[in-house]
Amino acid sequence: MYYNTDLYRTTSSINDASVWTVVSILVALCAAIVLFFTFLNPKNAEHYTGTTKKIYDFLSFKVMSLESILKICYLFVAIYITISSFSYISTSVIAFIVVLIVGNVVARLVFESALLILMIHKRLMEISEKMPTKDEKKKEKKVIEEEK
């Protein structure tokens, strides 16, 4: 009787991969929950300095890295559009000019829109930091009431 070893190896490797996938998901979920409630607890933020503070700021999204990534992606897309537009020169000069100009303008508008959303977020965060907290508002009310 013929036994297909290739089929056995294939199903065995698929089973191993799915086991590792499930284990990876469970370990990642547990680690994320533990880190969220211990390391990322806002009460501990004042205690962190140096590298630990940078890691805390990064993981709590106080430092936004998307802006830099978007700028690099824009440069890549603009250069790609410009270089690839030259492939149209042999077929149609008009197509070359349209792809070169319209392609770069559209890319610029798309990336500016994404960066605009990030800038709005930054400004809102700055405004939010300048706003008084609930405790500060209560203190102000007490001071006003005491003055009366």
C-alpha positions as CSV (number, residue, x, y, z in Angstrom):
1,M,0.0,0.0,0.0
2,Y,1.2,3.5,-0.9
3,Y,1.5,6.1,1.8
4,N,1.7,9.8,0.7
5,T,4.4,11.3,2.8
6,D,4.3,14.7,1.1
7,L,0.6,15.1,2.0
8,Y,1.4,14.2,5.6
9,R,4.3,16.7,5.8
10,T,2.0,19.4,4.3
11,T,-0.8,18.9,6.7
12,S,1.6,18.5,9.6
13,S,3.3,21.9,8.8
14,I,-0.2,23.5,8.4
15,N,-1.2,22.2,11.8
16,D,2.1,23.4,13.3
17,A,1.6,26.9,11.8
18,S,-2.0,27.1,13.1
19,V,-0.9,26.1,16.6
20,W,1.8,28.7,16.6
21,T,-0.7,31.3,15.3
22,V,-3.1,30.6,18.2
23,V,-0.3,30.5,20.7
24,S,1.1,33.8,19.3
25,I,-2.3,35.5,19.5
26,L,-2.9,34.4,23.1
27,V,0.6,35.4,24.3
28,A,0.3,38.8,22.5
29,L,-3.1,39.4,24.0
30,C,-1.9,38.6,27.5
31,A,1.2,40.7,27.1
32,A,-0.8,43.7,25.7
33,I,-3.3,43.5,28.6
34,V,-0.5,43.4,31.2
35,L,1.5,46.2,29.6
36,F,-1.6,48.4,29.3
37,F,-2.6,48.1,33.0
38,T,1.0,48.2,34.4
39,F,3.5,50.1,32.2
40,L,1.0,52.4,30.4
41,N,-0.9,53.4,33.5
42,P,-1.1,57.2,33.5
43,K,-0.4,57.2,37.3
44,N,3.1,55.9,36.6
45,A,4.0,58.4,33.8
46,E,5.8,60.8,36.1
47,H,8.2,58.1,37.3
48,Y,9.6,57.3,33.9
49,T,12.8,59.1,32.7
50,G,15.2,58.7,29.8
51,T,14.7,55.7,27.5
52,T,11.8,54.4,29.6
53,K,10.0,57.8,29.1
54,K,10.5,57.6,25.4
55,I,9.1,54.1,25.2
56,Y,6.2,55.2,27.4
57,D,5.5,58.2,25.1
58,F,5.7,56.0,22.0
59,L,3.4,53.3,23.3
60,S,0.9,55.7,24.7
61,F,0.8,57.6,21.3
62,K,2.1,60.9,22.7
63,V,4.7,60.8,19.9
64,M,3.2,60.5,16.4
65,S,5.6,58.9,13.9
66,L,3.0,58.8,11.1
67,E,3.9,62.3,10.0
68,S,7.4,61.3,9.1
69,I,6.3,58.2,7.4
70,L,3.8,60.1,5.3
71,K,6.4,62.6,4.2
72,I,8.8,59.8,3.1
73,C,5.9,58.0,1.3
74,Y,5.0,61.3,-0.5
75,L,8.6,61.7,-1.7
76,F,8.6,58.1,-2.9
77,V,5.3,58.4,-4.7
78,A,6.2,61.8,-6.3
79,I,9.5,60.4,-7.6
80,Y,7.9,57.3,-8.8
81,I,5.2,59.2,-10.7
82,T,7.8,61.5,-12.2
83,I,10.1,58.7,-13.3
84,S,7.3,56.4,-14.6
85,S,5.7,59.2,-16.5
86,F,8.7,59.1,-18.9
87,S,7.5,55.7,-20.1
88,Y,4.6,57.6,-21.8
89,I,6.9,59.9,-23.8
90,S,7.3,57.3,-26.6
91,T,3.5,56.8,-27.1
92,S,2.1,60.3,-26.4
93,V,3.7,63.5,-25.2
94,I,0.3,64.6,-24.0
95,A,-0.1,61.5,-21.8
96,F,3.4,62.1,-20.5
97,I,2.6,65.7,-19.5
98,V,-0.8,64.7,-18.0
99,V,0.7,61.9,-15.9
100,L,3.6,64.1,-14.8
101,I,1.6,67.1,-13.8
102,V,-1.8,65.6,-12.8
103,G,-0.3,62.6,-11.1
104,N,2.0,64.7,-8.9
105,V,-0.8,67.2,-8.1
106,V,-3.2,64.4,-7.1
107,A,-0.5,62.7,-5.0
108,R,0.3,66.1,-3.3
109,L,-3.4,66.7,-2.5
110,V,-3.9,63.2,-1.1
111,F,-0.8,63.5,1.2
112,E,-1.6,67.0,2.2
113,S,-5.1,65.9,3.2
114,A,-3.6,63.1,5.4
115,L,-1.1,65.5,6.9
116,L,-3.8,68.1,7.5
117,I,-5.7,65.6,9.6
118,L,-2.5,65.0,11.6
119,M,-2.0,68.7,12.1
120,I,-5.5,69.2,13.3
121,H,-4.9,66.3,15.8
122,K,-1.7,68.0,17.0
123,R,-3.4,71.4,17.5
124,L,-6.3,69.8,19.3
125,M,-3.9,68.0,21.7
126,E,-2.2,71.3,22.4
127,I,-5.5,73.0,23.2
128,S,-6.5,70.0,25.3
129,E,-3.3,70.3,27.3
130,K,-3.9,74.0,27.9
131,M,-7.5,73.5,29.1
132,P,-7.9,73.3,32.9
133,T,-8.7,69.9,34.4
134,K,-11.7,69.2,36.5
135,D,-9.7,69.6,39.7
136,E,-8.4,73.0,38.6
137,K,-12.0,74.1,37.7
138,K,-13.2,73.1,41.2
139,K,-10.3,75.0,42.8
140,E,-11.2,78.1,40.7
141,K,-14.8,77.8,41.8
142,K,-13.8,77.6,45.5
143,V,-11.6,80.6,45.2
144,I,-14.3,82.6,43.5
145,E,-16.8,81.5,46.2
146,E,-14.4,82.5,49.0
147,E,-13.9,85.9,47.5
148,K,-17.6,86.6,47.5
